[in-house]
Amino acid sequence: MLLEVGLVVLVYFFVFFIMGTILKNNSIVDQAWGLGFVLISLYTMIRLQNFGIISLITMVVVALWGGRLFYHIMRRNFGKPEDFRYANWREEWGKYVVIRAFFQVYMLQGVIMVSIAFPVVLIHERIVQNFNSLTALGVFIWAIGYFFEVVGDAQLHRFKRNPENRGKLMTTGLWQYTRHPNYFGEATMWWGIFVIAISAGATWLSILSPIIITLLLLFVSGVPMLEKAMKNRSGFEDYAYRTNKFVPWFPKGGKR
């Protein structure tokens, strides 16, 4: 089933690659991220005709997360130029931008997506669908992550809408407990989905999913890129000293 899902994702990202190439804006791939997981979950559930309670719960939580993320990124990027990350790569790659974008942006994200969606596929493959205490724990962990991502994004959106905050750091609300509440939330949701998968009898190999997304956010595509863009802003050094990078905790007192 995983191979079949991989082919679906390949076609899915190829469509976004065509759009990104025509528009000369590879940041469109960010919109493909959340929606792609919804596609995987819906496809496997229907393909395997599994409408058990755990399968349906998984479909709901993935749709809530992926659909909201798609809308959030689309609203944030609409009418704006290519994101600075992809613009920098476009300049760096020069005449090879199309071929390198195909493999290093679109296809790479497809491979990562299938790896992270592994527990979702396993849940839809399980015959046993009895809701149990482990399922409830997984949903609870997912809900914590969803709260941090949704509220963190909403607080940042309101902050940026105020012209007086231009160039300033967001250091209030959830952002006073972690410098990246939305990234922490995303990782936490996948830990919750992993627990749901275990409750349905999935293999413990599905733990690779939350490990991969956590490591990516912490060391590759999430936190490092954003902190690189933030570090030259006034007050960042003190903010970084007071506030945990990822896992929320009470801020330290004083200044560095």
C-alpha positions in Angstrom: 0.0 0.0 0.0 2.9 2.3 0.8 4.2 2.1 -2.8 0.7 2.9 -4.1 0.6 5.9 -1.8 4.0 7.0 -3.0 2.8 7.0 -6.7 -0.2 9.1 -5.7 2.1 11.6 -3.9 4.5 11.6 -6.9 1.7 12.7 -9.2 0.4 15.2 -6.6 3.7 17.0 -6.3 4.3 16.9 -10.0 1.2 19.0 -10.5 2.5 21.5 -8.0 5.9 21.5 -9.7 4.2 22.4 -13.0 2.3 25.2 -11.3 5.4 26.5 -9.5 7.5 26.4 -12.7 4.9 28.3 -14.7 4.4 30.9 -11.9 8.2 31.0 -11.1 7.3 30.6 -7.5 8.4 27.4 -5.8 7.0 28.5 -2.5 3.7 27.1 -3.7 5.0 23.8 -2.5 4.4 25.0 1.1 0.7 24.9 0.3 1.0 21.4 -0.9 2.3 20.2 2.4 -0.8 20.0 4.7 -3.2 19.2 1.9 -1.0 16.3 0.8 -1.5 14.5 4.1 -5.3 14.9 3.8 -5.1 13.3 0.3 -3.1 10.4 1.6 -5.4 9.7 4.5 -8.6 10.0 2.4 -7.1 7.9 -0.4 -6.0 5.1 1.8 -9.2 5.1 3.9 -11.4 4.9 0.8 -9.1 2.5 -1.1 -9.0 0.1 1.8 -12.7 0.6 2.7 -11.8 1.1 6.3 -14.4 3.2 8.1 -13.8 2.0 11.6 -13.7 4.4 14.5 -9.9 4.9 14.8 -9.7 5.2 11.0 -12.4 7.9 11.0 -10.8 9.7 14.0 -7.5 9.8 12.1 -9.1 11.1 9.0 -10.7 13.9 11.0 -7.5 15.0 12.9 -5.4 14.9 9.7 -8.1 16.9 7.8 -8.3 19.5 10.6 -4.6 19.9 10.7 -3.8 19.7 7.0 -6.8 21.8 5.8 -6.1 24.5 8.3 -2.4 24.6 7.4 -3.2 24.8 3.7 -5.6 27.7 4.2 -3.2 29.5 6.6 -0.2 29.3 4.2 -2.4 30.2 1.2 -3.7 33.3 2.9 -0.2 34.3 4.1 1.4 33.9 0.7 -1.4 35.1 -1.6 -0.2 37.9 -3.8 3.3 37.9 -2.3 6.6 37.2 -4.1 8.4 33.9 -3.8 9.5 33.1 -0.2 13.1 34.2 0.6 14.2 30.5 1.0 13.1 29.5 -2.5 14.2 32.9 -4.0 17.7 32.3 -2.6 17.8 28.8 -4.1 16.6 30.1 -7.4 19.5 32.6 -7.5 22.0 30.0 -6.3 20.9 27.3 -8.8 20.8 29.6 -11.8 20.1 27.8 -15.1 19.6 24.5 -13.3 16.7 25.8 -11.1 14.0 23.8 -12.8 15.6 20.4 -12.5 17.0 21.0 -9.0 13.7 22.4 -7.8 12.0 19.2 -9.2 14.2 16.9 -7.2 15.3 19.0 -4.2 12.0 20.8 -3.5 9.1 18.8 -4.8 10.2 15.2 -5.0 12.1 15.4 -1.7 9.1 16.8 0.1 7.1 13.9 -1.5 9.5 11.3 0.0 9.4 13.0 3.4 5.6 13.2 3.3 5.2 9.5 2.6 7.7 8.8 5.5 5.8 11.0 7.9 2.4 9.7 6.8 3.4 6.1 7.5 1.3 5.7 10.7 -1.7 7.2 8.9 -1.5 4.5 6.2 -1.0 1.8 8.9 -4.1 2.9 10.8 -6.3 2.6 7.7 -4.8 -0.8 7.0 -5.7 -2.1 10.5 -8.8 -4.3 10.8 -9.0 -3.9 14.6 -10.6 -0.4 15.2 -11.7 -0.6 18.8 -11.4 2.8 20.6 -9.3 2.4 23.8 -7.4 4.4 26.4 -4.3 4.6 24.2 -6.4 6.0 21.4 -7.8 8.7 23.8 -4.2 9.5 24.9 -3.2 9.9 21.3 -6.1 12.3 20.5 -5.3 14.3 23.7 -1.6 14.7 22.6 -2.7 15.7 19.1 -5.1 18.3 20.6 -2.3 19.9 22.6 -0.3 20.2 19.4 -3.2 21.5 17.5 -3.8 24.2 20.1 -0.2 25.3 20.0 -0.1 25.5 16.2 -3.5 27.2 15.7 -3.2 29.7 18.6 0.5 30.4 17.9 -0.2 31.2 14.2 -3.3 33.3 15.1 -1.3 35.3 17.7 1.5 35.9 15.2 -1.0 36.9 12.5 -2.6 39.5 14.7 0.8 40.8 15.8 2.0 41.3 12.2 -1.2 43.1 11.2 -0.3 45.9 13.5 2.0 48.4 11.6 3.6 49.4 14.9 5.1 45.9 15.2 6.9 46.0 11.9 10.5 44.7 12.5 9.7 43.7 16.1 9.8 40.2 17.7 6.7 38.4 18.8 7.3 37.7 22.5 3.9 37.5 24.1 1.2 34.9 24.3 2.4 31.3 23.6 5.6 32.9 22.1 6.8 33.8 25.7 7.0 30.1 26.5 8.6 28.8 23.3 10.1 30.6 20.4 8.3 28.3 18.0 4.9 27.3 19.3 3.6 26.5 15.8 6.5 24.1 15.1 6.3 22.5 18.5 2.6 22.0 17.9 3.1 20.4 14.5 5.6 17.9 16.0 3.4 17.2 18.9 0.4 16.4 16.7 2.4 13.7 14.9 3.5 12.2 18.2 -0.3 12.0 19.0 -1.0 10.3 15.6 1.8 7.8 16.3 0.1 6.9 19.7 -3.3 6.5 17.9 -1.5 4.2 15.4 -0.1 2.1 18.2 -3.6 1.8 19.7 -4.8 0.4 16.4 -2.0 -2.3 16.4 0.5 -0.6 14.1 4.1 -1.5 14.2 6.5 0.4 16.5 8.4 1.3 13.3 5.8 4.0 12.9 7.7 6.0 15.6 10.0 7.0 12.7 7.2 9.4 11.6 7.2 11.8 14.7 11.0 11.4 15.0 11.5 12.6 11.4 9.2 15.6 11.6 10.6 16.6 15.0 14.2 16.5 13.7 13.3 18.3 10.5 11.6 21.1 12.3 14.4 21.4 14.9 17.5 21.1 12.7 16.6 21.5 9.0 13.6 23.3 7.5 11.9 24.9 10.5 13.6 26.4 13.5 17.1 27.0 11.9 15.8 29.0 8.9 13.5 31.1 11.0 16.0 31.9 13.7 18.6 32.8 11.0 16.1 35.4 9.8 15.3 36.6 13.3 18.8 36.8 14.9 19.6 40.3 13.5 16.4 41.8 15.0 16.7 44.0 18.0 16.2 42.1 21.3 16.6 38.6 19.8 19.6 37.7 22.0 17.6 38.5 25.2 14.5 36.8 23.9 16.5 33.7 23.0 18.1 33.6 26.5 14.7 33.9 28.3 12.6 31.6 26.1 13.0 27.9 25.3 13.7 27.2 21.6 11.1 24.4 21.2 9.5 22.7 24.1 7.4 25.3 26.1 8.5 26.3 29.5 8.3 29.4 31.8 10.6 32.2 30.7 13.8 32.9 32.5 14.1 36.2 34.4 16.5 39.0 33.6 18.6 39.7 30.5 21.6 38.0 29.0 
